Amino acid sequence: MNNEQTTKASALNITLSKEVLKNIKKLNYYSEDQFINDCYAYIKAIKEQRMLCIIKSVSSSGMSRIIKFSSCEKGQNNFWYCNYNCLFIALGYTEAKKDGFRINGCGMDMIFHTNYSICHQLKNMDIISKEDCEKYCQLTPVVL
């Protein structure tokens, strides 16, 4: 983290992993503070059940999917969708060419598994508590 300014991560005692920090640095126009804000927005959308997951495609073998997570947000006069592309890239997910992320695996609900994994990564970084992790990792986003 920069010594020049106190970042939100250090102010909140959040410990971002070396991998996450490396992935954030690869992204132009994305910072540690934006990552943390995206984490809180993601958890809030999961908590309020506003998270949507769009399955763009499934491989012919069924072993991988291209998915996109978005949350429905309310503005003053309208609604809009917030995507979590930079958050997923920072967490190490593989970006797909078709506007989404490749999730590998079969034999289980991969949307549930993805949310479960993200919640546990956020718990390991001290962004959410163990109790919150246990609640939110069981909430599967709405699948379209």
C-alpha positions in Angstrom: 0.0 0.0 0.0 1.1 3.6 -0.6 2.8 5.3 2.3 1.8 8.7 0.9 -1.9 8.3 2.0 -3.8 6.3 4.5 -5.9 3.9 2.5 -9.3 2.5 3.6 -7.7 -1.0 3.9 -5.2 0.1 6.5 -7.8 2.2 8.3 -10.1 -0.7 8.6 -7.4 -3.4 9.3 -8.2 -5.2 6.1 -5.4 -7.5 4.9 -5.4 -7.9 1.1 -3.4 -10.8 -0.1 -0.4 -10.4 -2.4 -2.3 -12.0 -5.2 -5.2 -9.5 -4.9 -2.8 -6.6 -4.7 -1.0 -7.8 -7.8 -4.3 -8.2 -9.7 -5.4 -4.7 -8.7 -2.2 -3.2 -9.9 -2.8 -4.9 -13.3 -6.1 -3.0 -13.8 -5.9 0.6 -15.0 -8.2 3.0 -13.1 -8.8 0.6 -10.2 -7.4 1.0 -6.7 -7.5 -0.8 -3.4 -10.1 1.6 -2.1 -12.3 0.8 -5.1 -11.8 -2.9 -4.6 -12.9 -2.6 -0.9 -15.9 -0.5 -1.9 -16.8 -3.2 -4.5 -16.5 -5.9 -1.8 -18.9 -4.0 0.4 -21.3 -3.4 -2.5 -21.2 -7.1 -3.5 -22.0 -8.2 0.1 -24.8 -5.6 0.5 -26.4 -6.8 -2.8 -26.1 -10.5 -1.7 -27.6 -9.6 1.7 -30.5 -7.7 0.1 -30.9 -10.4 -2.5 -30.4 -7.9 -5.4 -27.5 -9.9 -7.0 -28.2 -11.4 -10.4 -26.1 -13.9 -12.2 -26.4 -14.3 -15.9 -25.1 -17.6 -17.4 -23.9 -16.5 -20.8 -22.9 -19.9 -22.1 -22.1 -23.5 -21.0 -19.3 -25.5 -22.7 -20.5 -28.5 -24.7 -18.8 -30.8 -22.1 -20.6 -29.0 -19.2 -17.3 -28.5 -17.4 -17.3 -24.7 -17.5 -19.6 -21.8 -17.8 -19.2 -18.1 -18.7 -21.1 -16.1 -16.1 -21.6 -12.5 -15.2 -22.6 -11.1 -11.8 -24.6 -7.8 -11.6 -26.6 -6.1 -8.9 -29.7 -4.0 -9.4 -29.2 -0.6 -7.9 -31.7 2.2 -7.3 -30.9 5.8 -8.3 -33.0 8.8 -7.5 -35.2 8.5 -10.6 -34.3 5.1 -12.0 -32.7 1.7 -11.6 -29.3 0.5 -13.1 -27.1 -2.5 -13.0 -23.7 -2.6 -11.4 -21.3 -5.2 -12.7 -18.4 -6.6 -10.7 -15.8 -7.3 -13.4 -12.9 -5.6 -11.6 -13.8 -7.3 -8.4 -13.7 -10.7 -10.0 -10.4 -10.0 -11.8 -8.9 -8.8 -8.6 -10.0 -12.0 -6.9 -8.3 -14.0 -9.6 -11.2 -15.2 -11.8 -10.5 -15.8 -15.5 -12.0 -13.1 -17.7 -13.8 -14.5 -20.7 -13.9 -13.0 -24.2 -17.7 -12.9 -24.1 -18.2 -10.3 -21.3 -18.1 -12.5 -18.2 -15.9 -14.9 -16.3 -15.1 -18.6 -16.9 -16.0 -20.8 -14.0 -14.8 -24.4 -14.2 -16.5 -27.3 -12.5 -19.5 -29.5 -12.7 -21.7 -31.7 -10.6 -22.8 -28.9 -8.3 -24.4 -25.5 -8.4 -21.5 -23.4 -9.7 -23.2 -20.1 -9.0 -23.6 -21.1 -5.4 -20.0 -22.3 -5.3 -18.8 -19.0 -6.8 -20.6 -16.9 -4.2 -19.5 -19.2 -1.4 -15.9 -18.9 -2.5 -16.0 -15.1 -2.8 -17.6 -14.8 0.7 -14.8 -16.9 2.1 -12.1 -14.9 0.3 -13.7 -11.7 1.8 -13.7 -13.3 5.3 -10.0 -14.2 4.9 -9.2 -10.6 4.1 -11.2 -9.4 7.2 -13.7 -7.5 5.0 -16.6 -9.5 6.6 -16.9 -11.4 9.8 -17.1 -15.2 10.2 -20.7 -14.9 11.2 -21.6 -12.8 8.1 -19.6 -15.1 5.9 -21.7 -18.1 7.2 -24.9 -16.2 6.4 -24.1 -14.7 3.1 -22.3 -17.7 1.5 -25.5 -19.6 1.7 -27.5 -17.0 -0.3 -27.4 -18.0 -4.0 -27.8 -15.1 -6.4 -30.8 -15.1 -8.7 -29.8 -16.9 -11.9 -31.0 -15.7 -15.3 
